[in-house]
Amino acid sequence: MKWANSLTLRSLALTTVWFAIALLVIAVVISALYRNAAERGFRQLLQAEVFNVVNSVSIDQNGDLQGAPQLGNLSYKQPQTGWYWVVDPLYDDSREALRSPSLGGEDLPVTPVSEVPYDGDFRRTYVVRDDHDNELAVIETVVVMDDQNRATRVRVSGNRDAVDNDVRWFSRRLYIALALFGIASILLNGLIVLWALRPLDRARAALRTISEQGEGEMKGAFPVEIQPLADEINALLGNNRAIVERARMQVGNLAHSLKTPIAVLLNEAQSMGGQGGKLIASQVMMMQAQVQAYLNRARIAAQTESVLTRCEVEPVLERLVRVMRRLNPDTEFALSCAPGLVLAVEQQDIEEVVGNLLENAARFAESEVRVGARRLDGSAETGEWAEITVVDDGPGLTPEEIRRAMKRGQRLDESGSGSGLGLSIVDDIVQAYGGRFELTGLDGSGLHARIVLPAKLKK
């Protein structure tokens, strides 16, 4: 999964999940705390109303209850609201109880004392439902009204919907506020993560510049967490450059040391004349070509260790085709190259590979040679590859002739000069870069040469 390999996406995903869980927990905790506070305030309000009723009621000279409690909540005067108060005379069952106007002619339900007993202050709290299906919280207490020990039972109820509605109102606004805060925090966190990871983008851009230009080092100020990596990469690039230069110097020294002895041997063989001289000369020429081929392979092996090997294809092919047109004026050369195509190959290796193929094609073509270069579809698993083709309209080769031509030292045309190593050198160079070299064709229909090399699109 791509997101699992992205620091940015992983950071954003983890922080987003954390914010969501944290805000949800905070919302639940705050809502629960607010409900507890609302219920405590509700009970305290009912307790205050109980005291108000007790202080507003008395017993007259006839033994009847009297008084008109003026409670602050107007719901005690409105019917079916669930806000009620009742004062029952416990000293005489024949006396009428005092009731709030909100009760009308109804009575307030009572929970038996056996289920909810009084506490030490002769007070108890319970929940009942009235005839209108209101859930009521009731505070009940017993009070002695005078010196004759005449007692009354005072009950005050409140509708619990008031608490629930209050909590819902608060929770709704709390969730909206936390949601807005969470969205803003996630966006801000995303900006912070992107800003914090910008040095990685700069490091990637620096590496891309090195890869495209084929030289240089990672420059710029990086955070302390990334600077050691940049230093190690710069050291690796410097080491690669040193390896390439050392290999090139050794190859040059070897080529120089062998050049003179081989030239002397070739001159002596040619001056000898006769069959023996021709045989020695042909063998020396083959030795010269083979030495050059192995030197090329050593040089390529050193170059492929470097991350800086890059060459733009189009100018190289244009220059080779221009030379071939000058050398073969009777043959038409057509070039088709994808713009901006860059190979991860040294320029002189492309020149040697394509030059060999063009030389062979021009030698056997009837009238036309077509050269093409394009990028092949790649993926993250297979990498980027490019294809170069050289097609002529000559007599072509049979499959058996193609197998012979690919062998080292084999020449199908014995009338011309050469060592027979051209196609094998092409195959060696292409394989050194991990590519492929193919020849296809049928007798009388031309030859199709195809090479596949690692590529990188020019940015």
N, C-alpha and C positions, 0 to 999 in steps of 0.2 A: 504494500500500500504506500502510495507516494506521500501521503500526509504524515505517515509514521516516520519517514526519513527527513522531514522538514522541521528544523528547529523552530522556525516562525510559527508554523501551523500547530506544532505540539505545544509550544508556549501559550499560544492563543487559546487552544482547546482546553488545556489544563486550567489556565486562569479563569476562563469562562465558566467551566464546570465548578470551580471553587467558588467563584462569585455567586453563582446560582444557588449552590447548596448553602453558603454562608448567609445570603440574603433571605432564603426560605426559613432557615433556622431562626434568624433574627426576627423575622416577621411573626413566626409562631410564638416565640418567647415573649415578644412585646405584646402581642395580642392576648396571650394568657395572663401576663402581668396586669394588663389593662382591665381584663375581665375580673380578676381578683380584686383590683382596686374599685371597680364599679360596683361589684357585689358588696364589698365592705362599706362603701358609701351608701348603698341602698339600705343595708341593715342599720347603719347609723341614722339614716333619715327616718326609718320606721320607728327606731327607738326614741328619737326626738319627738315624733308624733305621738307615741304612747305617753310620754311625759306631759305633752301638751293636753292630751285628752284627760289624763288623771287630774291635772291642775284646773281643768275647766268644768269638771263635774262635781256635784255635791248632792247631799240628801236633805230634802226640805223637812219641815216640821211634821208633814203627814207621812213621812217615810218613803216618799217617791224620789226617784232620781231627777235631777234638774241640771241644766247647763247646755250651752250651745258652743262647743269647741270650734274655734276659727283657725282651721289649719291652712297652711300656705298654699297647698296644692288644690287648685280648683276642681281637680278630678274627683275629690270627695263629695262634690255637690252634683256631679253628673252621673246618670244611671249607667250601669253595665260597664263601668270603666275598670273594675277590679280594685279600685282604691276605696276601701271601706274602713269604718271603725264601729265598734259595738261595745256597749257597757252593760253587762248583765248583773242584776242584783242577786247576789248569792244569799243574802240574809232573808229574802222573802220571795218565794217563787211566784206569788200572786202579783208582784209588782212588774210593771212593764220595763223592758230594756230601752236604753237610748241607742239610736242607730243613726248613721250618717245618711244624708239625703240620697246618696248614690245607691244605697241598698234598696230604697223604696220599701215595699212590703216584704221583701225576701229576708232570709237569714244567712249568716256567714257560716259555711261548713266548719265543723270542729273535728280535730283528730283526737281520739281517745287518749287520756292521760297515760293509760297503760302502754301505749305505743311510744309516745313522746312525753316523758315525765318532766316535771318542773325541776329547775336547778336550785341551788341554794338561795337564790334571790326570788324564788317563786316566779320564775320566768322561763318560758320555753318558746322555741321557734319551729315551725313546721310548714309544709307546703301542701296546699289543697287546690281543687278546681271548683269554680263556682258554676252556677247554672248556665252561664254563657261561655263555658269552656275556657275561661281565663285561668292561667296558672298563677296562683297567688302565694306570696310569701307572707306568713302570718306571725306576728309577735304577740304573745299572750302573757298577761301577768295578773296576779291577784293582789288587790290593794285594800287595806282597811281604811274606811272613809272617815270614821269619827271615833269618839271615845267610848261608844257603845259596841265597839268591835264589829260593826256592820261592814262586811266585805263585798267587794265587787270584782267581777272579772272583766278586764279590759283587753280587747282584741283590736289590733290595727293591721290591715293588710295592704300590700302594694302589688301591682301587676308586674310580674317578672319580665313581661314583654318589653318594659321600659329599659331594663338592663340589656336584654338581647338586642334591641334596636340600637341602643347606644354603642354596644360593642361592635355590631355589624357596621354601623356608620364609621366608627373609628378604624376598624380593620380594613374596610374598603379603601379609605384614604391612605392608610398606612401602606397597603399593598401597592397602590398607584405610585406613592412617593418612592417606595423602595424599588419598584420596577424602573421608574425614571432614573433613579440614582444608579441602579445596576447597569442599565443601558449606557448611561454616560460613563460609568466606571470602566465598562468593558471596552468602549471606544477609546477612552483615554489610555487604558492598559495596552490596547492594540498599538496605539501610536508610540507608547513607551517601548514596547517590544521591538517594533520596527526601527525605532531610533537606536535602541541598544544594539541591534544586530546589523546596523549600517556598516560598521567596520568590516564585517564578513563580506558584504557586497563590494566594498573597496578592495579587499584582498582578492576576491574573485575577478574583479575588473583588472587588477594589476596582473594576475596570472594570465588572463585572456590577452592582454596587451603583449606580454612576453611570448605567448604561444603564437600570436599572429605576426609579430614583428621578427620573431626568431632570435631575439637578443634582449639584453637588459636584465634588470632584477626588480624585485618588489620594492617599490619606493613609497614613502609616505609614513605618517605617524599613526601607529596602531595602538590599541589598548594593551595593557600589560599582559592580558590573557592571550592575545594574538601575536604580539611582537616576537616571542620565542619561535612560533611557527614560521613567521615571515623570515626570521634570521636563518632557520634551518633550511627553508626552501632556497634562499639566496645562496647558502653554502652548497646545497645540492646542485644548483645551476652552475655555480663556479666550478665545482668538481666535474660536472659534465663537460663544460667547455674545455677544461684542462685535459680530460680524457680524449676528446675529439682532436684537439690540437696535437696532443702527443702521438695519437694514432696516425694522423696525417703526416706528421714529421717523420715517423718511422717508415711509413709507406713510401714517402718521397725519398728517404735515404736508401731504402731497398731498391726502388726503381732506378735510382741514379747509379747504385753500385752494380746492378745487373745490366744496365743499358749498354755500357761500353763493351764488356765481354761478349755479349750476345751479338752486338754489331760487328765485332772483329770476327767472330765465328761465321757470321752470315757472309761477310765479304770474302773470307778465305774459301768458304764453300762455293761461292759463285765464281771465284777466280780459278778454281780447280777444273771446272767444266766437266763434261762427261756425265755418265750416269751416276757415278759416285758423288760428284759435286752437287748434282740436282737433288739426289736423295738427302745428302747432309743439309742442303739449303732448305728443303721442305721441312725436315725435322726441326731445324733451328727456328724456322718461322713458326712452326706449331708450338715449340717451346716458348718462344717469345709471346705468342698469344695466350698460352696457358698461364705463364707468369703474370701477365697483365690481368687476366681474369681473376686469379687468386688474390692479387693485390687489390683489385676492385672489391672482392668479397670481404677482405679484411677491413678496407676503408668503410664499406657499408655497415659491417658489424659494429664498428666504432660509432658511426653516425646514428644508428638506431638506438644507441644508449642515451642519446640526447633528446630532450623534450623540445629542442629549438629547431628541428629539421622541418622546414616549410619551403614550398616553391609554388608560385603562381603559374598555372599551366599554359594559359593562352599565349603569353609572349614567347614562351619557349617553342611551342608548336608553330607559331607564325614564323619564327626565325628559321626553324628547320625546313618548313615548307618552302620558304623563300629561297633557301640554298638549293633545295632539290629542283625547284623550277629552273634555276639558273644552270644546274648541271644536266638537266633532262628537258630541254626546250620542247621536245616533241610529245611530252607526256603532260596531261592536264592533272593538276593537284587541287583537290577540293578540301577545304577545312571547315569543320563545324565544331565549335567549342562553347560549352556553357560558360557564361560570364561569371567572373568572381570565383572560379573553381581553384582551390588550393590543395595541393597534395602534400602529405607528410613524408616527402621524399626529397633528397638532394637534387638540385638542378642538373648537375653533370650526369647523374644516374638516369634522369628522365631523357636527357639528350642522347645518352648512349643507347638506351632501350629503344626509343622511338627512331633514332637515327639508323640503327641496325634494321628495324622493320621497314622503314622507308627505303633504305638502300636495296633491300631484297625485293620490295614491291616494285620499285622503279626498274629494276633489272628485268623483271618478267612481265610487267604490265604491257598490254597492247596499246592503250591510249589514255587510261585514267587510273588515278589512285585517289581514294577518299580517306580522309583522316577525320576522326570524330572523338570528342571527349565530353563526358557527361557524368553527373553525380548519380550514384545508385541509391535507391531507398534503403535507409539504415534504421536502426533502432538502438535503444539504450543498451541492449544486450550484444548486438553484432557490431556496433560502431558505425562510422561513416566510411564509405568506399566510393571510388570513382572508376569509371571504365574508359579506356582509350582503345580505339579500334583503328586498324589500318587495313583497307580492303583494296585489292587490285583486280583488274579484269583480264589477267593473264591466263595461262593454260591450267593453273591450279595444281593441286596435288591429290593423289589418292590417299586413303588412310594409311596404307603401308608406307608410302613416301613421307607422310607427315611423321610417322614413328621414326623413320631413318633420319630425317632432317633434325629431329630434336636430340639425337645422340651427339655427344661431344666428338668433334673432328670429322663428322660425316658431311660430304659435299655431294649434292645431287647434280650440280653443274660442274664438271671437271674441266671445262674449257676456260673458265675465268680464274682470276687470282683469288686468294683467300685461304684461310686455314680451316674453314668449316666449323668455327667456334661461335659464329655470330648469334645463332638462335639459342645455343646453350648458355652463352653469356647473358642474353636477355632473360632466360629462365632463372639463372642464378640470381641476378639482381632482383627480379620480381619476387622470388621466393624469400630472399633476404629481408624484404619488407613485409613478409607475411601475405603476399598477394598471389595471384594466379595468372598463368600464361597459357592461352589456348590457340590452336590452329585448326581451322575447319575449312573444308572445301572439297569439291569433286573435280574429277578430271575434266578439263575444258571449261570450267565455269568460274575460274578465279580463286583467290585465296583470301580468307578472312582471319586476320590476326587480332586477338583480343587480350588485353592485359587489365587486371584489376589491382588497384593500389589503394592504400589508406589515404583518405582525403579529409579535408576540413573546409567547410564553406567560409569564404572570406566575409567578415562582418562589415 
